[in-house]
Every structure is written in structure tokens, then in C-alpha cells.
Amino acid sequence: MTEPIICELSSPGRSTGYITKSDVPEKDLADLLPQAFLREELELPELTEREVAGHFIRLSQINYCVDAGFYPLGSCTMKYNPKVNDAVASLEGFTRLHPLQDEDTIQGALRLMYELQEYLCRISGLDTVSLQPAAGAHGELTGILVVRAYHRARGDAQRQIVLVPDSAHGTNPATAATSGHQVVNVKSNAEGEIDIDHLQAQLSDRVAALMLTIPNTLGLFNANILDVAKIVHDAGALLYCDGANMNAIVGQVKLADLGCDVMHFNLHKTFSTPHGGGGPGSGPVAVKESLAPFLPVPLVAKKATESGDRYFLDYDRPQSIGKVRSFYGNFGVLVRAYAYIRSIGEEGLRRVSENAVLNANYLMQLLKGAYYLPYDRTCMHEFVLSGKRQKAQGVRTLDIAKRLIDYGFHPPTVYFPLVVDEALMIEPTETETLQTLNSFANALLQIAEEAATDPEKVLTAPHHTVVGRLDEVTAARKPVLRWQPELERSQQWNNSTISS
Amino acid sequence: MNYVPNTDYDRSVMLSRIGVTSVDDLFNDLPAQVRHPTLGIPEPLSEIELTRLMSELAHDNGGTHEYALFLGAGAYNHFVPSIVRHIIGRSEFYTSYTPYQAEVSQGTLQSIFEFQTLVCQLMDMDVANASMYDGASAAAEAALLAHHATRRSKVLVAPTVHPDYLAVIRTYCTELGLTVDGRCDFDGCLNTGRVDPSIFSKAIAADTACVVIQHPNFFGCLEDVESLARAAHEAGALLIMIVDPISLGILKPPGTYSADVAVAEGQSLGNTLNFGGPYLGLFAAKQQFLRLVPGRIAGQAYDSEGRRGFVLTLQAREQHIRREKATSNICTNEALNALAALVYLSSMGRQGLRRVAEICLQKSHYAADRIASLRQYELVYPHPFFKEFVIRCPRSVAEVNRYLLEHKVIGGYDLGRFDPVLADCALFCVTEMNTKDEIDTLVQLLGELK
């Protein structure tokens, strides 16, 4: 059953009664603030806690999550989120800290951040890390602004072009544009790798950087990566690596050894922090020494004192691009990522990438007969199928995705990357069992069968969810983006007219 | 610890199906000369060892569980009802991702829709998005919206805006060729604690895309928003208001002042201090700017049987569709923090939020009156204020705060960090979480320091 909007549950006069008393003598409001500043109406819902709890628990029950089942959303790395990491992130010594407290009272927090910076340096092979960016795209923006500042400081301000492969995630070109760059696309070749000749032709003394996801969004590792890095560097440009797919290579290779100058991590992907329904994430940026002066302020630094190591926030960075957010980063996410790294250690990190890649290749083998596999080669942590055979039978990738819901699975990423027709992008992650992979494959094989024999079943899916497929076109054409009492009445009237 | 279920047997089954002999073979595309690096990450820890280590790190900090806190300046210690943690800790919200598949994500989608609704109610604005990274980045995105809407290139930021917000606005705007002016009548503002509209309005020119003000401002004072709004609109510039969402329990909302975009740090709404993050930015605008609003937006939709549901909508603004032509590069929102804010606003409700705001007002004025009555302490800006106020101290703020800290009190923000003129001034914050006893102790300790 669908759940009413919280405002529809409201009754005038109800309240949770959390806060009523003040233990200081109260004055008349009028004595404290001029009337002109005071609001008349405050239109918030009125409920008891019992109603609030019921509402949100019921909402939770119509939400799929990785704790409950397989969530093979390509490029999102929906791995299991270990519970101890949440437990330790909830310690009062972390949650009850104000960011502007005296440094004497935050040494533990700063040490954790300092060590996390160190670990990310060691994992990437790069020299300096800023933990500030709040998400992957925020990390991209920070990294590309650092690139811009670097070129400018070298008298190379004319480098205003950022090269982006056609298979890139949309945030890459958007980031380049948002940071004042012109975006030029680079083609992929028949193997799904970057087309070196096309890349070479685009390079000039006006190019600031190439943004490259490693492995790329097709789940493939550019075997020619060292050549790519070399010709980019020969042209005086920098290699920006989007770390969205680090789960494939963590511990297998350091990005710096591939020629990477600057990158961002996605702690919510590779380092298992919960995705929270779309955030908070965390997107730390790692750079080579030559780019370090431009990172946002502050960095967490350490100095030796008589009484031992002392951690501090270093604001003395005159060439910094400034600030990209308030304070120092999504600390609660950093705590979880730190705990994850410490709990599995170096051998655990390597085990992550090995099994992520193993699981993906195994699943790809099970599925490549029934679905078209545009790049038939060893994949990394994910692979991209095409639903074009099924499309010929009148069943689209979207239909396949919706039918998977009937089988109890979250669908993979669909229609991305754009370079594959009817794309299904599948990332199983390392935390899923062989049995889960087999059942998921069976479901997809059965759906392929249904597409051929009983397409109606697929076209009308999903069949058991709280709502069926929603009319997104009308939703965008006549947007209703908030609840309003008058609107709701007229809408209900409309619906009853339609159904009668 | 280990979260990988594959056994040696599983691996052998999988490898033989793939047709290779070892997992290493799957990595053959990686250049051999750089394979198998040593990282230098410490040995793995058991859960017992990890918990011990993390407890030690947490123990090396002292927060509001050990100290009385009178510090605000952008992050606030407000009451968080127990139900908030209970709801956001539900795996169904906590371990899901962006609601790409609406049919199995109605919980997240409806909560975003409700969040947008309550943000609009609180701010009296037409439309709101699903949230931004934090208040400062929301303000920066608002300035970019103004630039796109007006095609003008100057961003005028009141000197009474939080310095971090100004810094972030600069970072976001400068590379796009916009000029950011945050020094207009700077000295005047330091003297009076708020913007003088008659001086400030002269700086609003034909190329001014927007005027950014904060109300209550960085010093806690209320601004003459009406005059500033009029001046901005007369010059064809947008008014961007940065607000404190708790203050909106009693203060006139941005919509009443005809603000074009209203943004806020939403942390105060049900989110713990957490050493500065994750927080969330509230972002609301007038209807006419809807297509320029950055970030995710949920909208109402119906299925073929007339059942109401919710979807991510107006995605033609966003980076995954528009790529380099998107209104912003933002991809995620701060969904779980937004859910916390939603549960907070739902459970505090109309009466509760008003009462919290009243108590902040009462307690901060009680504290300010008592401190200002001490010899050698002075309330620097005697304007109306909400929960923060500036006190001039007889000694450096560093000295004062050190003394307070010895007595388990965290004092106000040292405004000498903002400007040397204010070297002996502290920005105090008092909320409903500060007891009368704490305030009286603070006053007594300050009185001991002459």
C-alpha cells in the first residue's frame, strides 16, 4: 500500500512535546526582538512520535537496500557495509565534536584524518591528500581546480581544454565545464579503450588535462595506459584519474605508477561506507607533490613535540585554491573508511579487488550467451552487456531491469555508458556469494527466455511493487515538487474522474 | 577481518568456468612492471582490536559529552530526538543508493519529496531540491544560479556573511570569470555588526548578478533584509539569503522578503556536530528559477492504476543527461542527512520548532545580558540577535578560552581569526542545549578573568 505524505497525517494541536521548558527566566518576545522580524505562520506538520515512527518505518519498508539483497548497480560499488564501522563512527568522542574546538581537544580526530591521508597516499602512490570533498563529483571539481591553479602558476593559463572520453561518467564533462574549461571528447576504439590516435590529435599546448576513469566505465582496463600517460605528459598536460572504479585495482597497482598526477577516491564505493540513499559520500583528492600547494585549506599536518606527536590544521598554504566547503570533510564517512582500512589491512584490500574482478568475470561468463557482450574480453570489477538482441524482440533494457525486480534483485545500471546500445552495467562486488551470483544469472537467463517466449510478462513488470511504472514524462512536464493541500484535492478529484 | 565470502573451492569453480588458472590471469591487462606493489598499510585488526583502537582515538577528543559548549559559527549543538537516529539507522534507508529504480525506492523518493515540502514550508519558498553538500557550497551554487539567470558577472557578498561561505563562493565562481566582492563597506560592518543598506546599495550595479546576505549574520545580528532586498531587486539583481533554519521557528522566512534563492546549513536540523560533516545544504528558490536549480529533485507521479508515487524528475538539468551543459556538476545529495532533517522537522513540528527557537532566543539573551553586566565585558553589537552575539573581553580570546577550557567550558569563536580589529572579541552561541547552570558557570568564570 502506498503511504500518505507526512503532512496528510498531521492534526492541528498534536505534538511530540519534546521541548517545552526553559530554565532561564523568560522575557516577552517583544522585549527581545522587534515585531517586524517575527514570522506569523509556520506551516509544519503536527504529529506525535508514534505517528512519525510509523510513517518512516513504513517508508523504509518500500525501499530496497544492500543489507537485504543483491544490488549490482554498475559503477556504484554497492558492497556490504560492515556494521562495526557504524558502531565506532557513533562514538561520542566523534559525533559530539564541534569542528572549531581547540586543537588540544581534537587530537584523536586529527590523528585519524592524518593517518587516513597517509593510507590514501600509499594506496594511490601519490604524495598529498585532501579529505575535504564531500562526494566524487566534488572531488573532481576540487582536483580540476587544482590542475587549473597549477597551470596558471606555471604561466600556462592558456590550457583551458579538458579531454574526456566518450564513455565517461557525466560528472567528468560537467566538472570540466563548471571549472571554466572547454570540454573535448576523445573516442573509444573497438576494444573499448581510449583511441590513442584520436587522443594524440586532440593534444596541444591548450590542453590542461585528460580525465580518465581507471578501469574505464566499460569495466575494461586500458592496456595502453602507460602510452596514454606518456603522450599526455609529453604535451604538457596532466592525467586526472577518476577513482570511481578503484574497487577493481586497489592493492593491484598504484595509480601514480600508471602516470596519474591527480585523482579522487570514492570512499563510499571502494571503502565500504554506506550510501545512505544517495549520500553522504566522500571524495578525497590525491595529488603529486608538484600539485600539493594548490589543494584546499586546511590539510591535517603533524609535528613532533616534546610530549609526542601533535596534529594540527595547516592553513598556511598561500597558493591554495581556497575552500570547497565548510570545515574539513565528511568526517563521519572518513571514520568509517579508516575503520574499514584498518580492519582488513593490506592483504584485505588486495583480496577486495581480486574477488571483485573474479566475481564479475564469472558472472559475465554465465550471461554472455544470452545477452550480447559488446567487448568480449576479460573485464575488471564490472562489465557491460547490451540488450540489443532483446530489443529486436520488442523488449527493452528498461523492461529487463523492471522484470529483475520481480525476481527480488535490484536492477543493474541501465543505459550507461552511452557508447553501448541498451546498456546493462553489472557490478557484483566482492562481498556476494557464488550462490547469489548464480541465482542472479538464472534470473537474467530466464528473463532472456521470457523476452523471446512471453514478452508481455517482461513489458508489464514489475508486478509486486507498491507502485507500478510511474509516468515520468508527465511528472517532468507538469512538475509537482512539494505537497500542497489545495493541489492534492484537485489531483484526487482528477484521478477519481479518470477512474470513473 | 574479512568480508569476502569466496572460499578456495568457490574460486576454483569460478576460475574453471572463466577458463583461467589463477585470479592473477584476470589482471593481465595491467602493465606487468607496476603490478603487485607493496602499500605499507598496517596489519588487519579483529573487531575487538578495531573497537579498542577507535575508542582510544575517540577518547583523545573532548566534545559536548565532557564540556559545556558555547561555540557556533556555522555548526550548532541542537537537540536531536532519539527517533532521528533510529530512523536513519534503518538499513533500508542507510544501505540503499540513489533511487534510480523508482518502484523499489519509494521510501527514499517519498522522503525526498517530503523533505522538499518541509523546506519550502520552513522557508516560504516555491521549490526546493533534495539537498546539497553543505550550506557553504549551497550558497556558491546559488551564486552560479544567479549568474545563469541574469547573465551578469558580479557577485556581491555582504561582509557579514560567514567567511567560509565567502571563500567557497570565491572558489566556485572565480574560474568562471565572475568577480566576487566581499569587501564592500567592510570596516563599516566591523564597526556596526551589520550591513548599512544605504552604503551597500550603492555597490549594487548593472552587472551585479546577486546580493548575498546572511540573516542572522555571521555575528549573530539580524540584518535590515527589507531594505537590502529592495535595493537588489531595483537593480535587477537576485537576492540570495543564507539563513539559520532553527531561527525560522520565529523569524520571518526568506519568502516573505521576496528572496530569489534561500540556502542554509541544515545540520541544526537533527544532525549531530560530527566534527564538521557530513552536513547538508538546504536550497530553495522561486518557481521561475526551477530549471536552473542544481542537484536532484523528486516529483510526484502516477502509475497506470492511478497510484501516487515519486520519481527523480527534471533530470534534463543534470550532469548525467546534459554533461558539460548541466547547471552544476553535482551528482549525489546528502540523502541520509536530509532524511534526518525531515524526521527532525516532522517530530518537532510546528509547535516544537517555534519553541526551540524561542528558547534559543531567551537563553542567548539571558547569557548576553549577564556577560555584558560584568565589568570589562561588552556586548559589541547591540542589535537584535538570535542565538549568537559578540563580546569584547578584557584579555585575548585565546587566553579567555584557555581558562574556560581548564574548567570544562568551550568558549566562543575567536573573531581575531576573522579580522585583527576584533582580536579581543568572541562570538558566543547559546542554544536550548545550554542549561542555566552552564551559563551561570560561564559568567562566573569570565568574571574571574579581569
Interface residues (C-beta under 8 A of the other chain):
Chain A: T2 E3 I5 I6 C7 S10 R14 S15 T16 G17 Y18 I19 T20 S22 D23 V24 P25 E26 K27 L29 L32 L33 P34 A36 F37 L38 R39 L42 E43 L44 P45 E46 L47 E49 V52 A53 H55 F56 I57 L59 S60 Q61 I62 N63 Y64 C65 V66 D67 A68 Y71 L73 C76 M78 K79 Y80 N81 P82 V84 D86 A87 V88 L91 E92 G93 F94 T95 R96 L97 H98 P99 L100 Q101 D102 D104 T105 I106 Q107 G108 A109 R111 L112 Y119 R122 I123 G125 A134 A135 G136 A137 H138 E140 L141 L145 R148 H169 G170 T171 P173 A174 T175 A176 A177 T178 S179 G180 V183 L220 F221 N222 A223 I225 L226 I249 G251 Q252 V253 K254 D257 L258 S272 P274 H275 G276 G277 G278 G279 P280 G281 S282 P296 I321 G322 K323 V324 R325 S326 F327 Y328 G329 N330 F331 G332 V333 V335 A339 I341 R342 S343 I344 G345 E346 E347 G348 L349 R351 V352 E354 N355 V357 L358 N359 N361 Y362 Q365 L366 T378 A401 K402 I405 H410 P411 T413 F416 E430 T431 E432 T433 L434 P462 T465 V466 V467 G468 R469 L470 D471 E472 T474 A475 A476 P479 V480 L481 R482 W483 N495 I498 S499
Chain B: M1 N2 Y3 V4 P5 N6 D10 R11 V13 M14 L15 R17 I18 G19 V23 D25 L26 F27 N28 D29 L30 P31 V34 R35 H36 P37 T38 L39 G40 I41 P42 E43 P44 L45 E47 L50 T51 L53 M54 S55 E56 L57 A58 H59 D60 N61 G62 G63 T64 H65 Y67 L69 L71 A73 G74 A75 N77 F79 P81 I83 H86 I87 I88 G89 R90 S91 E92 F93 Y94 T95 S96 Y97 T98 P99 Y100 Q101 A102 E103 V104 S105 Q106 G107 T108 Q110 S111 F113 E114 Q116 T117 L118 C120 Q121 L122 V127 A128 A130 S131 Y133 D134 G135 A136 S137 L144 H162 D164 Y165 A167 V168 R170 T171 Y172 E175 L176 G177 L222 E226 L248 G249 I250 L251 K252 P253 T256 E265 T272 L273 N274 F275 G276 G277 P278 Y279 L280 L290 R296 I297 A298 G299 Q300 A301 Y302 D303 S304 E305 G306 R307 R308 G309 F310 V311 T313 L314 Q315 A316 E318 Q319 H320 I321 R322 R323 E324 K325 A326 S328 N329 I330 C331 T332 N333 E334 A335 L336 N337 L339 L342 V343 L345 S346 S347 M348 G349 R350 Q351 G352 L353 R354 R355 V356 E358 I359 L361 Q362 K363 H365 Y366 P384 N401 R402 L405 I410 Y413 E432 T435 K436 I439
